[in-house]
Amino acid sequence: MNDLEYDYVIIGSGFGGSVSALRLSEKGYKVLVIEKGKWFEAKDFPKTNWNLKKWFWKPNFGLHGIFKMTFLNHVTVLSGVGVGGGSLTYANTLPIPKEDFFKTGSWANLNSWQETLKPFYKTAHKMLGAEVNPKLFDADLLLKDIAKDLGKEKEFEPTKVAVFFGEPGKKVKDPYFNGKGPDRKGCIHCGACMTGCRYNSKNTLDKNYLYLAQQLGAKIIAEKEVFNVETIDDNNSSKGYKISYKSSIGRKNKASVTAKGVIFSGGVMGTIPLLLKLKETSLKKLSNFVGKDIRTNNESLLSVTSTKDDDKDYSKGIAIGSILHTDKNSHLEPVRYAKGSSFVKLITLPTVKGKYGIFRIIGVLGVIITKPFYVLKTLFTKKYAEKTTILLFMQTLDSTLQIKKGRFTEMKTIAKEGEKPNAFIPEAITLSKKVGKKIKGIPFSNFTDVLLGTTTTAHILGGSVMGADSKTGVIDKECNVFGYKNMMICDGSMISANPGVNPSLSITAISEYAMSKIPSKKE
């Protein structure tokens, strides 16, 4: 073991990877974090999402931002890239899922999860600086008005989010970690959380877990993508691993390191394609369950642009400042981009549901012909972000996909148990029309939803779920990979049921739980 360069190599720096980096460093282990995205400081984030070079991740086209879109045959996946992973571009919300999450899925009988994870959710909230949003703005008040119309005013509430509010714009010494963390500034409610916080208010992972891990000696290298993991000694994983990586930007220079243990934390879009590849090559003992039990949170994303001549500004606030629980299985959240961030209008079309693509296309043409004012106003308004509210509808109702290696693409999906993800959830469309009636607008959807009939999700989950053994899962109840020693998975791919809410807090809490099971390093 003394010949190995690291105790643990962590692949990815999102919620699971960041937790792992800090807790292992605290236990005395030598840690390396490998991240394919870039390091971002406040000045590096784009002012609007029109700056694709800084916002969008597509390195082959010279785009090195924090936001990635992956197009699969059943779903379009939105995810984050960079040191801090999804925390750089997510909408900050930190909800604890409802009871069903802890009692369903492949992990249901492995532990009393709701009780077991309770202290780790508390730790996660503390580490991420969770606060209840103190101020509602126009998009939130619009949702509150909808709640009143539905007779569900008691089901409306402000969100709990990873944001430092303090005094708007005022710089203060670290308010979270007794001076060990970075200075912060109070949120100015600009609405730019999802294009990257340029005001040092968002509690991204580089300001808590990763920041503290570095102080304890953890090393983080960016712009590097792992392409191979292999055992050092003829499939004897107790001897350690060789982790090979290459540049993710520019020249594909290759290098490798050795470590006693490996933790996969690249999110579903990073971990699953890598595991599928390794299962065919260097890690053949991986479970046949890799890529199965993929979930989408059963969600729908719709946008409505106001055509009313008023002073309402739906871009003000935090990315998601409120939530309405529409029934026991569903909720609705208003999402916003900041003033000037109107790129997304180019990738939306009027929402038209239907079984066959040709009829949906005809339907879009019908909307353009019958409602030209609404369509043109949406596409050509100079104040798109200020006039638009994006509606995120999520459900706890379950359905699963399987991700496999594609013949012509890196990945493809196969519909498995339950109904396949639906791009046109009736309740979501009904609610979007209610919003449209309030602000004189019509619902729009991602172009892939309309043209291909696939849904869009910002919360892809599963693919390396927990199970009792390798026949029912990829990892055990402590996130250890079946068939290998000192190998773990701590990211969204380990989520083994449908939370129906933003999963970031759950990934953090479960990773905290998994790390608590690792003993301190022996001298």
Secondary structure, 3 states (H helix, E strand, C coil): CCCCCEEEEEECCCHHHHHHHHHHHHCCCCEEEECCCCCCCHHHCCCCCCCHHHHEEEHHHCEECCEEEEECCCEEEEEECCCCHHHHCCCCECCCCCHHHHHCCCCCCCCCHHHHHHHHHHHHHHHCCEEECCCCCHHHHHHHHHHHHCCCHHHEEECEEEECCCCECCEECCCCCCCCCCCEEECCCECCHHHCCCCCCECCHHHCHHHHHHHCCCEEECCEEEEEEEEEECCEEEEEEEEEEEECCCCCCEEEEEEEEEEECCCHHHHHHHHHHHHHCCCCCCCCCCCEEEECCCCEEEEEECCCCCCCCCCCECCECEEEEEECCEEEEEECCCCCCCHHHHHEEECCCCCCHHHHHHHHHHHHHHCHHHHHHHHHCCCHHHHEEEEEEEECCCCCEEEECCCCCCCEEEECCCCCCCCCCHHHHHHHHHHHHHHCCCEEEEHHHHHHCCEEECCCEEECCECCCCCCCCECCCCEECCCCCEEECCHHHCCCCCCCCCHHHHHHHHHHHHHCCCCCCC
